[in-house]
Amino acid sequence: MEKLLKIHMGRAKCAVDLGDGSERGEYVDQDYILNRLGRPHRSISLMYCYYPFDELWPARISEAMKDANVSFQWDYPYDDYFPYRGGIGGSRDNEPFGQMRDVRRHGQDITLTITIDPKVTDEQLAAIGDDLRTFGRVFLRINHEATGNWFSFNKRATYQEVADFYCRACRIIKEHAPNVQMVLCIGGVEAFGSEEIVKEKEFRQAVRDTDIWSVDKYMALHWGWPYDVAEPGGNSHGRSAVRDIYAMTKASYERFKYICDGVEKPMIMSEFNSDGDVTGAYEQAEMVKLFCDMLDEDNADWFTAFTFYQFRDRGRLGLEIEDPNNQNVGVEQPVMKTYKEIINSDRFLPEMTLQETLNLPVKMRWGNSEDADGIAVPLHFDGDPHFCELVFDDDSNLMIEINGRWFYKSPKAKTIDLMPAFYENRLSGPTDMTLKIFAPPASGENDLSVEDGLFNYYYTLEKLPKIRILTAPVEPSKDR
């Protein structure tokens, strides 16, 4: 471990984000997710709501009205997401800020979805912006699926008022938090033969004002969950052909671009999956793979990212299903294996570029999950290792990659066992590879006293860890 190289982590051809917690499941900590999937995501999507003028606020509405006679998920007075407990009168000791810190210290950006009462004041929007200033690049998705009719904000305002509110929120929040990128999530083109997006007249200016265009597309969905069971002939679920979903998403992108006079913006799918309630577990996995195969076949450089919804679900929209006996236990679904194969294929992996030689100490920069400068340490293995571990004597916060597998080192951790990188990808002989190390913020937040602290975090690595590699057992077998 004598030679060090600077390494830059950049964009994937198509980034992968992951939903973590919603009305359908609880938040799962990032250590668990990283160990299950073996790599971080570009961003983790968190689902919250903000209705500060309501009588029952800030209680989670399904808990405050647990005895109410409700027959549809969105029949409560406000949306059944986790309550956003920041803003005016709130505290950043509340959620979502603990989860946001967890996400960022694990080398991922935050996608914060908030459904918001369109009647909130400019001052309340400004306070949300102030809340987000220390979290680096944040994708903020306000009032998603805004051309629908199920969320509370659509029941309190006209479509034009919802669209105008989005434009107002864009302006005010970005004035206070230039690090925030606004995500507009609307219906897009939803019918063949239609050139226009849904509610195009109302949302035309929002399409122009936003930073990112987005649609939510479920190739199959049981929207009656959890109040009924999807059965043949029922009317609370639906299924589309994968090719139709792909074609309408691309048509939506083209129409968004037309509305913006040919200007291109990132196009993402903020919620993507096929509901196992409708398809069963095996065809769910097949449909997810087929859509991603289409991205490859089309070389879809117009499509920036998708968010798989979600990691653990009480229904069948998760890589895991929540154990009904214990919400902290997940039951892996077949789509988990398929998803791991997808996110480790070339289109979905971040670009890694080796640069100049470095000497210790090294000042590393963390911009975001698509713009970070770390170090690469060339290593030689005489053969397949039996032991491979890093030993630290500092309080660094690091993301580490070797042999395609990522590991997190918290400030308190002293030894990181790298052997899981070799269990499913064993070496067949002598091999050279690089150990990659990046340093996202240990607290999950940037230091705004630094000149460019809104966008960058810096950490100086004084020395390398000790590495222990053995290609044989500590003691040889006595049975041979």
N, C-alpha and C positions, 0 to 999 in steps of 0.2 A: 504494500500500500504506500508506495513512494510517489508515484506520479498522480497529479490531480488535473482534471480537465473541467472547465466551465461547461455546463449543459443548460440549454434553454428548453423549457417546456412550452409548447405552443398549441394551437388549435388542432383538434381532430377534423377530418373531413366532415364528420357528423358527430356532434357531441351527444353524450348520454347523461340525462338527469334522472333523478329518482324521487318519487313522492314518498314522504315519510310522515304518516299521521293525517287524519281527516275525520269527517263524521263517521267513517267506517272503520277506523282503527286508531290505536294509540301510537305515540312517537316511540321509535326504537332507536337506542343510542348508536352512535356512529362506530364505536368499537365493534359492536356485534355485527353491524352491516358489513364493515370492511372485512372482518374475518370470514363472513359467509360468502362474500362475492370476490374477494381477493384484489380489488382495486377500488380507488375512490371514483366518484362521479364528478362531472363538471360542476353540478349544482344539486342541492337537495331542496325539494319543494315542501314548504310548510304551509298549512291551511288555517287561516284565522278569520275572525269577523270583528267588526267594530260598529256597534249601534249604541253610542253613549247616551242618547236621549231616552232610551227605553226603560221602562219601570224596573224590569228584572235584570237589566245590565248591572254588573259584568258577569253574572252567572252564566255557565253554559246552559243553553236554553233547554236541552233535553233533560238535564238534571233538575233544573228549576221547575219543570213541568212534567216530571216523570209519571204523574198520575193522569195526565191529560189524555183525552180520547183522540189520538192522532193516527191517521191511516196512510200518510204519505210523508216521506222524509222531510219535505220542505213546507209542511203545514204549521210549523211553529211561528211565533211572532217575528223571530229573526233566525238567521241561518245557524244550523247546529254545528258550527266549527268551534275550535277553541277560541275563547275570547282574547282579543288583543289587549293586553293590560298595560301598554305604554301610553304615550300621548299626554295630553293635559290631565293632571290629577293622577296619572299612573306612575309606574316605577320601572326602571330597567332591571330591577331585581326580580321582576315577574317574567312570565313567558310572553312572547316567544324568545326572549333574549338569551336565556340559558341554552335553549336548543340552537340558536344562531351561533353562539360561541362554540358549542360542540361541533357544529358543522364546519366552521372555519378553521378550527385548530387541527382538523383532520384533512386540510388541504382542499376544501370544496367551497364553492360560492353558495350563496343563499338565494333561493327563489321564494319570496314571501308573497303568498296569495292572501289578500284581505278583501272580503266583501264588506262594503262600507255604506252606511246610510248616506244617501246623496244630499241630505240636509246638513251635514257637518260643516262647520265654519272654516274659513281660510286659516284661522289660528290653529284649529285642530289638525288640519292637513300639514301645516308648517311644523307642528310638534312631531308628527310622524316622520317627516323629513329629518328633523333634528335627532330623533331616535336612531336613525340609520346611518349617520355620518361616519361612525367609526368601524363599519363592517365591510370596508372595501367595496368591490363591485357587488351590488345587490340587484337582482332582477325582481322588480315589484309588479305584481299582477293584481290590478285593482278591478273588482267587480267583473270577474271572468264569466264567460258564457252570457255576455250582456245582451245578446239578442234573443235569449230565452225568456221564459215566463215563470220560472220556478223559484228563483231567489227572491229574498225579501226586498232588495233594492229595486227590483223590477215591479214589485207590487206597490211601491211607494212613489214612483216617479214614472213619467212617460219615457219612451225610448230616447226621444230627443233630450230630455232632461238627464238621463243616464249618460248619454254621449257627451253632453256639455259638461257634466260633472267630471268625466274622465279628463277632458281637456284642461279644466281648472286644476285638477289634482296634479296632472303632469307639470303644469307651469309652476305651481307653488312648491311641490315636493322637490323638484329638481333645483329650484332656487336655493333651497336649504341643504340639499344633499346631491351635489353634482355627480357623486359616485353611483347614484341610482340609475338604472336603465328600466324604462317603463315598458311593460308588456301589455299590449291590447289583445284580449282574447274574445273574439266574436265568432259568429256562425260561419262566415265566409260563403263560398259558393256551395249550396246544399242540394242543388237539383240539376240534372243534366238538361242542357238546352237553355239554361239561365246564364247570362253573362254577368249579372250583377251579384254582389254579395247580399246576404240578408240584411235588411234595414240599411241599405247603402246610403240613402239620402240623409238619414239621421247620423250615421257614424262616419261620414266622409271626412270630416275635419279631424276626428279622432285617429283615423287611419294615417292621416298626414302628420299629426302631432306626436304620435308614439315613436319609441325607439325600435320596438320589435313587434312584428306581426305574429299572431298565434291563433290556432284553432284547437279545440279539443275534439278528438275523434276516437270513439270506441267502435271497433269493428263488430262487436256484439255487446249488448248491455241489457241488464235486468234492472230497469229504473224503479220497479215496484219493491225492490229489496229495502228493508227486511220485513215488509208487511204482507207479502204473499210469496208464493213459490212459483218460479217460472215453469210452466207446463205447456206441452204442445197445444196450440190453439189459443193460448192466453194473449192478453193485450197489454201486458206490463213489461214486455221485453221486445227486443228486435235484433236482427242480424243483417249485416251488409256483406257484399263481396269485397274482399281485400282490394282488388283492382279498382273498385269504385271509390273506396276511401282514398286510395292513392291519387286517383285522377282528380277528385274534388279538392284535395289538399293542394295539388299543383295548380289547379284552376284558381283557387283562392289566392295563392301567391301572385299569379299573373294579374288578377284583378286588383289586388292591393297595389301592385306596382303601377298599374294603369291609373289608379286614383291619385298616385303620387307623381304623375307625369313622367313615368319611367325610372324614377329613383328607386334603387334597390335597398331593402332593409333585411335584416335577418328574419327568416321564417322558421318558426318552431311549432311543434305540437306539444302543448303544455300538459295534456293528459292523453295517454295512449295505452290501449290494451284491448283485449277481447275477453268478455266476461265468461268465466267458466260456468256460471249459472246457466248460461244459454248453450255453450258449445261443448261443455265437458272439459276436463283437464287436458286431454291430449290434443284436441283441435284448437284449444286456446293457444298452446305452444306453437302449433303449426301455423296459425294465422299471424302471430307475432313475427315468426321467422320469415314468412312469405313477404310481409311488408318490408322488412329490412333487406331481403333479397332484391326487392324491386328498387330500393334506393341504390343498391350496388349496380344492378343491371342498367339503370337509367343514368348512372354516374351523376346523381342528383346534387350538383353543387349549389342549387337554389335552396336546399333544405339544410338548415343549420343544426338543429337539435330536436330530440324528443325527450319527454319526461315519461318514464314508465310509471303508471299509477296502479298499485303502489307497493311498497316493500312487504308490509304485513297488513292483512285485511280481515275483517270479521266475515266478509262474504267470500266470493271467489274472484276477486280482482287483485290478488296479491301474489308475489313470489312465494310468500308463506300465507297460510290461513292461521288466524289466531286460534289457539287451543281454547275451546269453550270452557275448559276447567281453570285456565290460567292465562290471563292476557299477556303475560311475560314470556310465553312459550309459543313458538311458531312451528307450523307443520309445513315442511317444504312441499311445493307443488312441481309437477313436471316442467312448467315454464321456467323454473329456476335454472335448470341445466341449460335450457335453450338460451335463456337470457345471458348466462355467463359466457356461452360460446359467442354470442353476438357482440357483447361489449369488449371481448378480447380479440376481435377480428380487426383488420387493418383500418377499415373506414371509421371505426369508433374509438380508436386509440389516439391519445394526444401525440402531437409531433414532438420528437426529441432530437435536438441538434447539438452535437458536440462542437465546442468552440476552443478558445485558447487555453494554454496550460496555466495553472494557478499555483500559488504558493500560500501556505498557511501563515497567518490567519486569513480566512476568506469571508468577505462580506456578501451574504446572499440576499437576494431580493425576492419578495413574494408580492407580485401584482395581483394576480388572480389565478384561477386554475387553468387558464389558457395563456398565461404570460408570467413565467417565473424563471428565475436564474438560480440554479443549484450547482452541485458538484457531482462529477462522475469519477469513481475510483476504479481503475482497471484491476481485475482480479484474475488469478489463474487457479484452476482446479485440476489436480492430477487425475481425478476421477469423480465418480458420484459420491457426494459427501455423506457421512454418517452423522457429523456434527458441523453446524455452521451457525455462529452466533456473533453478535456485536456486544461489546462491553464498554459502557460509557461511565465517565466520572464527572459529568456536568449535568446541568438542568435544561438542556436543549429540548425544543419541541420540533420533531422532525417527521417527515414522511419519507419512507425509504422503499426503493424498488430494487429487486434482483430477480432475474430469471422469469420476468413477467408477473411477479407477485409483489404486492405492496404491503408495507407494515407501518404502523404508527408507533412512534416513540414519544411518550409524554414526558414532561419535565421530571417526574418522579421515577420513571423507569430507568433501570441501570443495565439490564441485559435484554436484548431482543433476539429471540430464537428465530433464525431465518430458514430453518429446515422445512416449514410448510411450502416454501417456494420450490422444493424439489420432490415432494411426495407424489405429485401428479405429473411432473415434468422432469423425470430423472435424467441424469447425464449418462451417456453411453461410453464416455472416455474422457481424456484430457480436454478441457474447455477453457476458453478465455471469455470473460463477460465483464460488464461494468456494474458496480454498485452505485445507484443514483440516490442522492440525498437532497431534499428540499426543506425549507424552513418556513412554514406558515406561522402566523402569530400564535404564541403560546396561550394568550388570554382569549383568543378568538377575535380580538379587536386591534385596529391600527392605532398608532400613536400620532395624534393630530398635531403634536408640537413639531413633528418633522415637516419640512417644507412641502413635500409631496405626500404627506401621510394619508390624505383622502384616498389615494390610489395605490400606495406601496407600503410594505412593511419590510424592515431590514433586520437581519440577525448576523452577527459575526461569530463564525465557528473558529474557535481557537486551536483545536486539535481534533484529530480523527479518533474514533473509537478503536479499541483493540478488536481484531477479528480472529476468531478461533475456528479453524477448518481442520477436520479430521476425515480422512477418506477410508477409515476402518474403525471398528469398535475400539473402545478404550482397552479392553482385554479380548484377545482372540477367543474364538469358540473352542471349547474343550471336547466337543463331540465330533470333531473331524480328524 
